[in-house]
Amino acid sequence: MTSDHSPVFATFNIGVITQYIPASPCTTSQGGTEIRVKHITAHINTSSNPIFYLEIHSSCLEGVIRSKQNSTFATEGSPGFDTHLFKSLDAEQSHWAHPKWTTADFDVGIHPILPDKGYLEQQHMLVAVKSAYGDESYGECVLSLRPLLTGTAYRYKCCLSHRGMFTGVLCGTMFLLKENADSEVVEPLYGQLIYSIMICLLHRC
């Protein structure tokens, strides 16, 4: 199929089981692990200036995390506004909105269901920027949790897209708070499984 008016796209929901085995039994009651958002700024390609909120989905979370509506917008020269990034987009200021959020804009902490380092290294979060009026999505991106486990703040810039079209950029900083000591890191088994399958296929050829 082709179209002269809008790109043709498809979305597939594919489940991936990593064969991860925690080093010790864990429950959500253990707590002690939280993904803390320091600040987030979204550069959204839109001529309107609605109020936005963030929605976070992940299989490592018990449910969907929703932020408060943004109360402020970043302006050029203010904290959270990446002037260099914005200029690289070659964009007109009137066609962009710059909502921003801080730690205070999340009523519920982002707590993974398992605190194990080996488990979190394999997880991702889908972040959607949505309008408070009608819940329309203005863009989504996926963030890996692996950089959170380095012990330093995770600064990221990620392109936003919606229905196959570029809609903006999400940038910010978050970090991992963990009260308990890290459990033993268990290497994922799916890498060994893929390697074994490749060897079997080579022997059959």
LUMBADREN-637277 format. One line per field, with one value per residue (C-alpha): residue number from 0; x, y, z. Coordinates in steps of 0.2 Angstrom, whole numbers. Layout:
<nodes>
i = [NUM:...]
x = [X:...]
y = [Y:...]
z = [Z:...]
</nodes>
This chain:
<nodes>
i = [0:1:2:3:4:5:6:7:8:9:10:11:12:13:14:15:16:17:18:19:20:21:22:23:24:25:26:27:28:29:30:31:32:33:34:35:36:37:38:39:40:41:42:43:44:45:46:47:48:49:50:51:52:53:54:55:56:57:58:59:60:61:62:63:64:65:66:67:68:69:70:71:72:73:74:75:76:77:78:79:80:81:82:83:84:85:86:87:88:89:90:91:92:93:94:95:96:97:98:99:100:101:102:103:104:105:106:107:108:109:110:111:112:113:114:115:116:117:118:119:120:121:122:123:124:125:126:127:128:129:130:131:132:133:134:135:136:137:138:139:140:141:142:143:144:145:146:147:148:149:150:151:152:153:154:155:156:157:158:159:160:161:162:163:164:165:166:167:168:169:170:171:172:173:174:175:176:177:178:179:180:181:182:183:184:185:186:187:188:189:190:191:192:193:194:195:196:197:198:199:200:201:202:203:204]
x = [0:6:-1:2:-4:4:17:11:17:13:15:19:17:31:34:52:56:74:76:82:84:87:101:89:70:63:46:39:38:57:57:72:74:67:69:69:66:76:70:62:60:50:53:36:34:17:10:-3:3:-8:-4:5:8:20:14:27:24:36:35:46:33:17:7:6:15:7:14:5:1:16:15:29:37:55:61:78:91:81:87:81:81:95:98:111:99:85:96:101:83:82:65:55:51:32:30:37:31:43:34:45:43:53:53:38:27:27:15:19:37:44:47:53:45:62:77:90:104:104:86:85:99:88:73:66:53:41:38:23:20:1:-10:-21:-35:-41:-26:-19:-1:12:26:34:51:60:73:85:87:105:113:105:116:132:130:129:115:108:107:97:91:79:69:50:39:21:13:30:33:46:37:51:65:64:78:81:90:85:95:92:90:94:94:100:116:115:112:123:123:116:121:106:104:96:113:119:103:105:123:118:105:117:130:116:111:130:132:116:122]
y = [0:18:35:52:61:52:39:21:12:-3:-6:-23:-28:-41:-49:-54:-66:-64:-80:-69:-78:-66:-70:-71:-71:-53:-46:-28:-26:-25:-8:2:5:20:29:47:60:76:86:82:95:90:100:97:102:110:127:126:127:115:108:91:77:62:44:30:12:-3:-22:-19:-7:-13:-1:15:30:47:64:80:92:103:120:129:129:131:146:150:153:145:129:113:122:115:130:120:106:118:127:111:107:123:127:142:146:149:131:123:120:116:109:104:93:91:78:87:83:64:60:41:35:25:8:-7:-23:-31:-22:-33:-25:-39:-38:-19:-19:-28:-16:-1:12:19:38:47:65:68:83:86:90:74:63:65:59:71:59:43:37:22:24:10:8:1:18:21:7:16:25:43:53:47:62:58:65:55:58:58:51:47:36:35:54:64:76:82:78:73:77:76:68:54:43:27:27:11:9:-9:-16:-22:-41:-52:-48:-63:-64:-65:-82:-77:-72:-90:-97:-87:-92:-111:-109:-101:-115:-129:-120:-119:-138:-141:-131]
z = [0:-4:1:-6:10:25:28:29:45:56:74:82:100:102:119:123:137:143:153:168:185:200:212:226:229:228:231:228:247:248:240:242:223:214:197:201:188:191:176:159:144:128:112:103:85:86:83:97:115:125:143:142:154:153:153:156:152:156:159:174:183:191:181:171:178:174:179:183:170:166:175:166:149:145:136:128:141:155:164:154:138:126:115:104:101:97:84:76:73:62:69:71:89:85:79:95:113:127:142:157:172:188:203:211:196:199:214:213:213:198:207:197:202:205:212:204:194:182:179:177:164:152:154:145:147:134:138:129:129:129:128:144:132:124:129:111:110:103:103:111:114:122:136:141:160:158:159:176:184:181:198:190:183:167:155:139:122:113:97:98:85:82:69:60:60:69:82:93:106:124:135:154:168:180:192:202:221:230:249:249:242:224:222:212:194:184:166:154:146:130:123:126:118:102:101:103:89:77:80:77:61:55:58:48:33]
</nodes>
